[in-house]
Amino acid sequence: MAKITRINTTQLAFLHDYLRGTGKNITEVEARKLGIKNLRARMSELRKLGLRVNTEDTRYGTAYTISARDVNGSRAMYDLT
């Protein structure tokens, strides 16, 4: 598990920048350490914005990743600040 520091942006902006197209994932446990209390809700919000959020069941719980491309196939970055 990679060391993650406290976030200094909005939760959505952090998750977008940390996960989108990087191949990294995050679990509920890791998110709570960062102060994100409801990771599932944040990932749902990112889905509603049009991002492809993937889930994988691991022995540590559900891990979330975000594809580099959105549902329209675009790699354009979102400004979530």
C-alpha positions as CSV (number, residue, x, y, z in Angstrom):
1,M,0.0,0.0,0.0
2,A,1.4,3.4,-1.0
3,K,1.8,6.1,1.5
4,I,-0.8,8.8,1.0
5,T,-0.7,12.3,2.6
6,R,-3.7,14.4,3.7
7,I,-5.6,16.1,0.9
8,N,-5.5,19.9,0.4
9,T,-8.2,20.1,-2.3
10,T,-11.8,19.0,-2.5
11,Q,-12.4,15.3,-2.1
12,L,-13.6,15.0,-5.7
13,A,-10.6,16.9,-7.1
14,F,-8.2,14.8,-5.1
15,L,-9.8,11.5,-6.2
16,H,-9.9,12.6,-9.8
17,D,-6.3,13.6,-9.9
18,Y,-5.1,10.7,-7.8
19,L,-6.9,8.0,-9.7
20,R,-7.8,9.0,-13.2
21,G,-5.7,7.2,-15.7
22,T,-2.9,6.4,-13.2
23,G,-3.7,2.7,-12.6
24,K,-3.8,3.4,-8.9
25,N,-6.7,2.3,-6.7
26,I,-8.2,3.3,-3.3
27,T,-10.1,1.4,-0.7
28,E,-12.5,2.7,1.9
29,V,-9.8,2.2,4.6
30,E,-7.3,4.3,2.7
31,A,-9.9,7.0,2.0
32,R,-10.9,7.2,5.7
33,K,-7.2,7.8,6.6
34,L,-7.4,10.8,4.2
35,G,-10.6,12.2,5.8
36,I,-12.9,10.9,3.0
37,K,-15.8,9.4,5.1
38,N,-18.0,8.2,2.3
39,L,-15.9,7.0,-0.6
40,R,-18.8,5.2,-2.2
41,A,-20.7,8.5,-2.5
42,R,-17.7,10.4,-3.9
43,M,-17.2,7.7,-6.6
44,S,-20.9,7.9,-7.4
45,E,-20.6,11.7,-7.9
46,L,-17.6,11.1,-10.2
47,R,-19.7,8.6,-12.2
48,K,-22.5,11.2,-12.5
49,L,-20.0,13.6,-14.0
50,G,-19.3,11.1,-16.7
51,L,-16.1,9.3,-15.5
52,R,-15.6,5.6,-15.8
53,V,-15.3,4.3,-12.3
54,N,-14.3,0.7,-11.9
55,T,-14.6,-1.5,-8.8
56,E,-12.7,-4.6,-7.8
57,D,-13.4,-6.7,-4.7
58,T,-10.2,-7.2,-2.7
59,R,-9.4,-8.8,0.6
60,Y,-9.3,-5.2,2.0
61,G,-12.7,-4.3,0.6
62,T,-13.8,-2.7,-2.6
63,A,-11.0,-0.9,-4.5
64,Y,-11.9,1.9,-6.9
65,T,-10.1,3.0,-10.0
66,I,-10.9,5.6,-12.7
67,S,-10.3,5.1,-16.4
68,A,-8.2,7.7,-18.3
69,R,-11.2,8.1,-20.7
70,D,-14.6,9.2,-19.7
71,V,-17.9,7.6,-21.0
72,N,-17.6,9.6,-24.2
73,G,-14.0,8.4,-24.9
74,S,-12.5,11.8,-24.0
75,R,-9.3,12.2,-22.1
76,A,-10.1,15.8,-21.3
77,M,-9.5,16.6,-17.6
78,Y,-12.2,17.9,-15.4
79,D,-11.8,21.0,-13.2
80,L,-13.3,19.9,-9.9
81,T,-11.9,22.6,-7.7
